[in-house]
Amino acid sequence: MILNKTFILEGASKQKFVADLSYSETQEQKGVIVFCHGFKGFKDWGCWQLVADYFVDNGFAFLKFNFSHNGMGLEDSVEFTALDQFSINTLGKEMQDIESVEQFIVGVLPTKLPAIHTESIYIIGHSKGGVSALLYCTQYDTKIKKVCTWASPFDFHRSWNSNFKNKWIAENVQYIKNARTNQMMPLDIVVLDDLENNKEKYSLVNASQKLQIPYLIVQGTNDQAVKMDEFNLLKKYFFKAKNHVIVDANHVFGGSHPYAATELPEHTQELVRVTKDFLI
């Protein structure tokens, strides 16, 4: 039987965020998976709960959370109502949030749910969440044993060209459209300043030289958001990593929001199966 608990944690800039844990007390426990959503993403998007259920059925606890500055309020599971927080989100803030999640797993969860095996922690990042996960694993003192990225870019800011940045600087704000909600989501100038001031810190080239744990890269060949070139760069620099290509899979591996089916999409089934085999 799959059980679910929700927790309120405190992350970057003392901002509170929601995390939920899916688990079973009847399975042989294999460890805890931390799931990091992507840009304009959130923990309850599409079929992520079905993904969580799959891993629980295979012996893992699965903790997914909203980054503290992802634009979701504490009471909102699918709507962006905190755009002021979204506008100042950075990779640095997301790493701080992951640290809060790990501290919760290590320091609090054994007391609250002693049946869960918290000695083994794994992390999965989708899209931008993959960049944050990789950076965290190479910059923080962490107990995470393995990392996996799903459709992760090699450089999250690759599409921010000079024209985009010049307009940003001139107006102190730039906007990204959310295709699902049609919201124009703001990015404050502090985000660009943070990027310019932390180029070395946010470099996956640098991270590739520091990663000490096993890494799996998964990419779809029909991903229009993160092209195969990005996957090839990840393979080039993280040359010790395992990798897996899913033919014809798009950026969300066949998922959508809302997602009404009770079975995972075909490409997501391959995604979770390959990831599970890597983590075991």
Secondary structure as GFF3:
##gff-version 3
##sequence-region A 1 280
A	DSSP	beta_strand	3	10	.	.	.	ID=ss1
A	DSSP	three_ten_helix	12	14	.	.	.	ID=ss2
A	DSSP	beta_strand	16	23	.	.	.	ID=ss3
A	DSSP	beta_strand	31	36	.	.	.	ID=ss4
A	DSSP	alpha_helix	48	57	.	.	.	ID=ss5
A	DSSP	beta_strand	60	65	.	.	.	ID=ss6
A	DSSP	alpha_helix	83	86	.	.	.	ID=ss7
A	DSSP	alpha_helix	91	107	.	.	.	ID=ss8
A	DSSP	alpha_helix	109	112	.	.	.	ID=ss9
A	DSSP	beta_strand	121	126	.	.	.	ID=ss10
A	DSSP	alpha_helix	128	139	.	.	.	ID=ss11
A	DSSP	beta_strand	144	150	.	.	.	ID=ss12
A	DSSP	alpha_helix	162	171	.	.	.	ID=ss13
A	DSSP	beta_strand	173	177	.	.	.	ID=ss14
A	DSSP	beta_strand	184	188	.	.	.	ID=ss15
A	DSSP	alpha_helix	189	197	.	.	.	ID=ss16
A	DSSP	alpha_helix	204	208	.	.	.	ID=ss17
A	DSSP	beta_strand	215	220	.	.	.	ID=ss18
A	DSSP	alpha_helix	228	237	.	.	.	ID=ss19
A	DSSP	beta_strand	242	246	.	.	.	ID=ss20
A	DSSP	alpha_helix	266	279	.	.	.	ID=ss21
###
